[in-house]
Amino acid sequence: MSCKAALISSAEHCDYIRGIMKNIELNYELDYVVCPSFQDLPKVFAEIQNQYDAFCTTGAFAREAILRTHGAAEKPFVSISESPAEFYQILFHLLYEDRTCDLSRIVFDHSLWIPGLEVITALDYAKGSARFDDKKRMEFLARFSLEELLDVDRIIVENAKARWADGAFDLIICRHSYAYAFLKDNGIPCKFAYPTPDNVIDSLVHLQDELSLMQMNDNLPGVVYLTSPSMQSASAEDIIPESIELQKCLLDFDQEYTTGLMMKKALGGFELYTTRRTLQRITDNFTQCRLCTYMLGRLGMELSVGYGIGRDVMSARTHALEAYNLSVKSGKSYVIGCSGSVPRALEDAGVPAEEEVSEKLKKASQDTGLSVMTLQRIRSAINLQGDSDITTQDLAGTLQVTVANANRFVNHLLSAGYAEVVGEKKAPLRGRPTRVYRIEL
């Protein structure tokens, strides 16, 4: 499955980096997402965060603004930060053009916005007495609110205009691309410190490594151990009505959420074998226990559930049993990750959310003639793939149905306006290309 990453920055930065990367091959698809202003970064990220597997910004400030708005990064997220070479390159060219250039009258934009920080000049930088790297800058950032952080470019421009009017400097070296655009528009002499090609390539290759690691982690073994109070005294060989009903319901859950669970009868309950990625999907990124909500809604049965992830099946099973024991004691579901770290409690998914989902699909069911369960399975298949663009062969494989049935589903969706043809996929050998459909449910 191919991955997609978004580089979020100004138009100028995007054009510059696109030129660097045009002949560089990555094992993921990189889209350039232009953000109109620094203040719009959180909003733009919110609009695209579900469309990409990883993200990159140009500068630690932008990454910090997004993370403060949307919480800790759940997907790989890097920033192309400045390096001393970028500033030295500009100073070298300035001195080459004019040996009498006064470095004490050249200032850096990032020193124009942080209260209490003395304005840094090129002379300070050249002497090595005023390094202001990302580490130091992040220490300053911790003192400011999100609102103050998002206002950085306006403050830089206002301070620059005031100092320029007082004749305090001759030139500003910029690293904030949005401030740079405003300074140019206001007629203030400035030069932009573009990240070096090596810096850009290293950052995006690092993102490639992060994505590869994420894919490896997605395929780690995942195990679920679950029982109900009425079944806890039963042995693995006992056949009781509650066990039969729970097994049927687990099979229905497996079909509706397209999980591909391997089920095994266990002491007082069931063991379910899958991957970390599937567990992450059916728990909404390890925050909610949809299994508990589903079984309570279908059977009125309360469950004790433990989720475990491990480097191998045995360690995943051990973690699931440890999480299950905590569930029995507390009444909540728990997950223990690959490292065996601190268990995380999950919340019930909530009946209103399930009712909302059914309502959303009700009209689609009426329009297409397909059952709600079928539509749920199709939507789960799309979620599993991580992309709304899919072929009927991919859909058939994920749903575990024939290609003819998958074609029938897609034709119903096409007729009702819930799908469209967006391209073709070449056949691996001979044969006609396969149509690619975009399904929106």
C-alpha positions in Angstrom: 0.0 0.0 0.0 1.6 3.3 -1.1 1.8 6.2 1.5 1.1 9.9 0.9 2.7 12.8 2.8 1.8 16.5 2.8 4.3 19.3 2.9 2.5 22.3 4.3 4.0 25.7 3.7 3.8 29.0 1.8 3.6 29.0 -2.0 7.2 30.3 -2.2 8.6 27.5 0.0 6.5 24.8 -1.8 7.8 26.0 -5.3 11.4 26.0 -4.0 11.2 22.5 -2.5 9.3 21.1 -5.5 12.3 22.1 -7.7 14.7 20.4 -5.4 12.7 17.2 -5.2 11.8 16.9 -8.9 14.6 14.4 -9.6 14.7 12.7 -6.2 12.8 9.4 -5.8 11.0 8.7 -2.5 9.0 5.6 -1.7 6.0 7.7 -0.9 3.9 10.3 -2.7 4.6 13.9 -1.7 1.9 16.6 -2.1 2.6 20.3 -1.7 -0.2 21.9 0.3 -0.1 25.7 0.1 -1.2 27.5 3.3 -2.2 31.1 2.7 -0.9 32.4 6.1 0.8 31.2 9.2 -2.4 31.7 11.2 -4.2 29.3 8.9 -1.9 26.4 9.5 -4.1 24.6 12.1 -7.1 25.1 9.9 -5.4 23.7 6.8 -4.0 20.8 8.8 -7.5 20.0 10.1 -8.9 19.8 6.6 -6.2 17.4 5.3 -5.1 15.3 8.3 -7.2 12.3 7.4 -6.0 12.3 3.8 -2.3 11.8 4.5 -0.1 9.3 6.3 2.6 11.8 7.2 3.3 15.5 7.3 6.2 18.0 6.9 6.4 21.7 7.6 9.2 24.2 6.9 10.3 25.2 10.3 9.7 24.1 13.9 7.3 27.0 14.6 4.8 25.7 12.1 5.0 22.2 13.5 4.6 23.5 17.0 1.5 25.5 16.1 -0.2 22.5 14.5 0.7 20.1 17.4 -0.6 22.6 20.0 -3.9 22.8 18.1 -4.3 19.1 17.3 -2.4 17.3 20.1 0.5 14.9 19.9 1.3 13.6 16.4 -0.3 10.3 15.7 1.4 10.1 12.3 5.0 10.8 11.3 5.6 14.6 11.4 8.9 16.3 10.6 10.0 19.9 10.0 12.7 21.2 7.7 14.5 23.3 10.2 17.2 25.9 9.6 20.9 25.1 9.6 23.9 27.5 10.1 24.9 26.8 6.5 21.9 28.7 5.2 22.7 31.9 7.1 26.5 31.7 6.3 25.7 31.3 2.6 23.8 34.6 2.6 26.5 36.4 4.6 29.2 35.1 2.2 27.3 36.4 -0.8 26.7 39.8 0.9 30.4 40.2 1.7 31.4 39.0 -1.8 29.2 41.7 -3.4 30.3 44.4 -0.9 33.4 44.0 1.2 32.4 47.1 3.2 29.1 45.6 4.2 28.3 46.4 7.9 27.2 43.1 9.4 26.1 44.9 12.6 23.3 46.5 10.6 21.9 43.2 9.3 19.4 41.5 11.6 17.5 38.2 11.8 13.8 38.1 11.7 13.3 35.6 14.5 15.0 38.0 16.9 12.4 40.6 16.2 9.4 38.9 17.8 10.5 37.2 21.1 10.1 39.7 24.0 13.3 40.1 26.1 15.5 38.7 23.4 18.2 41.1 22.2 18.1 41.7 18.4 20.6 39.3 16.8 22.8 40.9 14.1 24.8 39.1 11.4 28.0 40.3 13.2 26.8 38.5 16.3 26.2 35.4 14.3 29.5 35.5 12.4 31.4 35.8 15.8 29.5 32.7 17.0 28.1 34.6 20.0 24.4 34.4 19.0 23.4 31.0 17.9 19.6 30.6 18.0 18.9 27.1 16.9 15.6 25.2 17.1 16.4 23.8 20.6 16.8 27.3 22.0 13.8 28.5 20.1 11.6 25.7 21.4 12.6 26.7 24.9 11.3 30.2 24.2 8.1 28.8 22.6 7.1 27.0 25.7 6.5 30.3 27.3 4.0 31.5 24.7 0.4 30.7 24.1 -0.9 29.4 20.8 -2.5 32.8 20.0 0.9 34.5 20.6 2.7 31.9 18.5 0.2 32.2 15.6 0.8 36.0 15.7 4.5 35.7 15.1 4.6 37.1 11.5 2.5 40.1 12.3 4.8 41.0 15.3 7.9 40.5 13.2 6.6 42.9 10.5 5.4 45.5 13.0 8.8 45.5 14.8 10.6 45.6 11.6 8.6 48.5 10.3 9.2 50.5 13.5 13.0 49.8 13.5 13.3 50.5 9.8 11.6 53.9 10.3 14.2 54.6 13.1 17.1 53.6 10.7 18.1 50.7 13.0 19.2 48.3 10.3 19.9 48.0 6.6 18.7 44.4 5.9 16.7 41.6 7.4 17.6 37.9 6.9 14.3 36.0 7.0 13.5 32.4 7.8 9.8 33.0 8.2 8.4 32.8 4.7 5.1 34.6 5.5 6.9 37.5 7.3 9.3 37.6 4.3 6.4 38.2 1.9 4.9 41.0 4.2 8.3 42.7 4.5 8.8 42.7 0.7 5.3 44.1 0.3 6.2 46.9 2.8 9.4 47.8 0.9 11.8 46.7 3.7 15.1 45.2 2.4 15.2 41.5 3.2 16.7 38.2 2.0 15.2 34.8 2.5 17.3 32.0 4.0 16.1 29.0 2.0 16.8 25.6 3.4 19.8 24.0 1.6 19.0 21.2 -0.8 20.8 18.7 1.5 18.7 19.9 4.4 15.4 19.4 2.5 16.4 16.0 1.1 17.6 14.8 4.5 14.4 15.8 6.2 12.1 14.2 3.6 14.3 11.0 3.6 13.9 10.9 7.3 10.2 11.1 6.9 10.5 8.2 4.5 12.2 6.2 7.2 9.5 7.1 9.7 6.8 5.9 7.3 8.7 2.6 6.8 8.9 2.1 10.5 5.2 3.0 10.9 4.3 0.3 8.3 6.4 -2.2 10.1 4.6 -1.4 13.4 1.2 -1.6 11.7 1.9 -5.2 10.9 2.9 -6.2 14.4 0.7 -8.9 15.9 -2.3 -7.8 17.9 -4.4 -10.0 20.2 -7.7 -9.4 21.9 -8.8 -11.4 25.0 -12.5 -11.1 26.0 -15.1 -12.7 28.2 -18.4 -11.9 29.7 -19.1 -12.4 33.5 -21.5 -15.2 32.7 -18.8 -17.1 30.8 -15.8 -16.7 33.1 -16.4 -19.9 34.9 -16.7 -22.0 31.7 -13.9 -24.0 30.3 -12.7 -23.7 26.7 -14.5 -27.0 25.9 -17.9 -25.9 27.4 -20.6 -25.1 25.0 -23.1 -22.6 26.6 -25.7 -20.4 24.9 -23.9 -17.2 25.9 -20.7 -18.5 24.2 -22.6 -19.3 21.0 -24.3 -16.0 20.9 -21.1 -14.1 21.5 -19.3 -16.1 18.8 -22.1 -15.2 16.3 -21.9 -11.6 17.2 -18.1 -11.5 16.9 -18.5 -12.9 13.4 -21.0 -10.2 12.6 -18.6 -7.6 14.0 -15.8 -9.0 11.9 -17.9 -8.7 8.8 -19.2 -5.2 9.5 -15.8 -3.8 10.4 -13.9 -5.9 7.9 -11.3 -6.8 10.5 -10.2 -10.3 9.3 -10.0 -11.5 12.9 -8.8 -15.1 13.6 -11.0 -16.4 16.4 -10.0 -19.0 19.0 -12.1 -20.3 21.9 -10.4 -19.7 25.2 -11.0 -20.2 28.9 -14.2 -18.4 29.6 -14.2 -16.4 26.4 -12.4 -15.8 23.1 -9.0 -14.8 21.8 -8.9 -12.8 18.6 -5.8 -12.5 16.5 -5.1 -9.7 14.1 -2.6 -6.8 13.6 -1.8 -3.6 15.4 -3.2 -1.6 12.5 -6.6 -3.3 12.7 -6.7 -2.8 16.5 -5.9 0.8 16.1 -8.7 1.2 13.5 -11.5 -0.6 15.5 -10.5 1.3 18.7 -10.4 4.8 17.1 -6.6 5.0 17.7 -6.8 3.2 21.0 -9.3 5.5 22.6 -12.6 3.6 22.4 -13.8 0.0 22.8 -16.2 -0.5 20.0 -16.3 -4.2 20.8 -17.9 -3.5 24.2 -20.4 -1.1 22.7 -21.3 -3.4 19.8 -21.9 -6.4 22.1 -23.9 -4.4 24.6 -26.1 -3.0 21.9 -26.6 -6.4 20.1 -26.7 -8.8 23.1 -27.1 -6.6 26.2 -23.8 -8.4 27.2 -21.1 -6.6 29.1 -17.5 -7.7 28.4 -14.1 -7.6 29.9 -11.7 -6.8 27.1 -7.9 -6.7 26.9 -5.9 -5.6 23.8 -2.3 -6.5 23.4 0.4 -5.7 20.8 3.8 -7.4 20.7 6.9 -8.1 18.6 5.6 -11.7 18.2 2.2 -13.4 18.8 3.2 -14.8 22.2 4.2 -11.4 23.6 1.0 -9.8 22.1 -1.1 -12.5 23.8 0.7 -11.9 27.1 0.0 -8.2 26.9 -3.7 -8.9 26.0 -4.1 -11.2 29.1 -2.5 -8.5 31.3 -4.8 -5.9 29.9 -7.8 -8.3 30.3 -7.0 -8.8 34.0 -7.1 -5.1 34.5 -10.4 -5.0 32.7 -11.9 -7.6 35.0 -10.9 -5.5 38.1 -11.9 -2.0 36.8 -14.7 -2.6 34.4 -12.9 -0.7 31.6 -11.1 -2.1 28.6 -7.4 -1.7 28.4 -4.6 -1.9 25.8 -0.9 -2.7 26.4 1.5 -1.7 23.7 4.4 -3.5 22.1 6.9 -2.4 24.8 4.7 -3.5 27.6 4.4 0.1 28.7 1.8 1.6 31.0 -1.7 0.2 30.1 -4.1 2.7 28.5 -7.8 2.6 29.5 -10.3 2.8 26.7 -13.7 4.5 26.8 -17.0 2.9 25.5 -17.7 4.1 22.0 -21.1 5.3 23.0 -24.5 4.2 21.6 -25.2 7.7 20.1 -22.2 7.3 17.8 -23.4 4.0 16.5 -26.9 5.4 15.9 -25.4 8.3 14.1 -23.4 6.0 11.8 -26.6 4.0 11.0 -28.5 7.2 10.2 -25.8 8.4 7.8 -25.9 5.1 5.9 -29.7 4.8 5.9 -30.2 7.2 3.0 -27.4 5.6 1.1 -29.0 2.2 1.6 -32.4 3.5 0.3 -30.7 5.1 -2.7 -28.5 2.2 -3.7 -30.7 -0.8 -2.7 -27.7 -2.2 -0.7 -28.1 -3.1 2.9 -26.7 -1.0 5.7 -24.5 -3.9 6.7 -23.0 -4.1 3.2 -22.4 -0.4 3.1 -20.7 -0.6 6.5 -18.5 -3.3 5.2 -17.6 -1.3 2.1 -16.8 1.7 4.2 -14.7 -0.4 6.5 -12.8 -1.8 3.5 -12.0 1.7 2.4 -10.8 2.7 5.9 -8.7 -0.4 6.0 -7.1 0.6 2.7 -6.6 4.2 3.9 -7.8 5.6 0.6 -11.2 6.2 -0.9 -9.9 5.3 -4.3 -10.2 1.5 -4.9 -10.6 -1.1 -7.6 -13.2 -3.8 -7.6 -10.5 -6.4 -7.2 -9.1 -4.7 -4.1 -12.7 -4.4 -2.8 -13.4 -8.0 -3.4 -10.2 -9.1 -1.7 -10.9 -7.1 1.4 -14.5 -8.0 1.7 -13.8 -11.6 0.8 -16.4 -11.8 -1.9 -16.2 -12.5 -5.6 -15.2 -9.8 -8.1 -18.6 -10.1 -9.6 -20.2 -9.2 -6.3 -17.8 -6.3 -5.8 -18.7 -5.1 -9.3 -22.4 -5.3 -8.4 -21.8 -3.2 -5.3 -19.9 -0.6 -7.2 -22.5 -0.4 -10.0 -25.2 0.3 -7.4 -23.0 3.0 -5.8 -22.3 4.5 -9.3 -25.9 4.7 -10.2 -26.9 6.4 -7.0 -24.0 8.9 -7.1 -21.9 7.5 -4.2 -19.0 6.5 -6.5 -17.2 7.8 -9.6 -14.5 6.6 -11.9 -11.3 8.5 -11.2 -8.7 6.7 -13.3 -7.3 3.4 -14.5 -4.7 1.0 -13.2 -2.5 -0.9 -15.6 -2.7 -4.6 -15.6 0.5 -6.2 -14.3 0.9 -8.4 -17.4 -1.4 -8.4 -20.4 -5.0 -7.4 -20.3 -7.3 -4.4 -20.1 -6.6 -1.7 -17.5 -8.7 -1.8 -14.3 -10.9 1.1 -13.4 -10.2 2.9 -10.2 -13.3 4.2 -8.3 -13.7 6.8 -5.6 -16.3 5.8 -3.1 -17.8 8.4 -0.7 -20.0 7.0 2.1 
